[in-house]
Amino acid sequence: MIRPIFSEIGLFLTPFVIYAAFLIATRAGVLDPVSWTLRRITGLVEGLVVDAARMRANMDVTHGLLYSSSVLLELVSSGLSREDAYSLVQAAAMETWDTRTPFRESLIAQGKKQNMVLDETALDRAFQAESYVARLGHVFDRLAGLS
């Protein structure tokens, strides 16, 4: 039986050829997952149109429940125990969910039921949507530093 002398060399070199092609593609940026992700996100964000009225309407659908975490933190910061604050926020949230009463009104009503006087200034701070985006400038600065 006659065997070609180079038949096994092709099989032996195949992994090296594949690896070399991978290295070339990676150095060219074709397979770089980070750059691919950044290009993809950039393409999505460049054409983004923000409809502030629609965003506000989406927030209002929750009747204020999206502020429950900041309300909890404000109540604890104002001196209420974590357990009492959680109990109050949970009861008010359930009332809001069931009756669609605004969350702030439910908080005040539940506070009265539990003989608690809620600090209106603390509630004002908790119900500010701007607090959720206050630190975004720093995040965007860090992202800009990555590219």
Phi, psi and omega in degrees: 000132180258127179244136175294140186289332185262009185295321180283336181295322178298317178292325180289323183278341185306312178299324180290324178293317179296317180295319179297319178295322177297315179298318179296316180294321180293316180294332178279353178087006183290320185254009181286109186296327181292313181293325177298315180296316179297318178297320181294313180294319178300318178297325179288317187282329182301323181264011184290132175245124181263122177255096186299322180296320179291322177298317179296319179297320178296322178291321182290339179300332182280354182059027177096359182296337180293345179268006186301322181291319179289328175296315179302314180295320179295319179296318179293320179295330181276003173113354179285143178294154182299321181294315179294319179297317180296317179299316180295312181295319180295315180296318179293321180295319178294321177297316178298317181297317183284321188252351184062023173288141177306140186302321180298316178296320178296321178299313181296317179297314179294324177298318178295320178298327182261015180057042178245138174257120183268139179286115182298324179295319178295320178294322177301316179295319183292330183265025177260117180295332182298334180295336180284338182245008185299327185258010182294331179304317178297319180296315180293325176297318178295319178296320178296327178291340180283334184266000000 
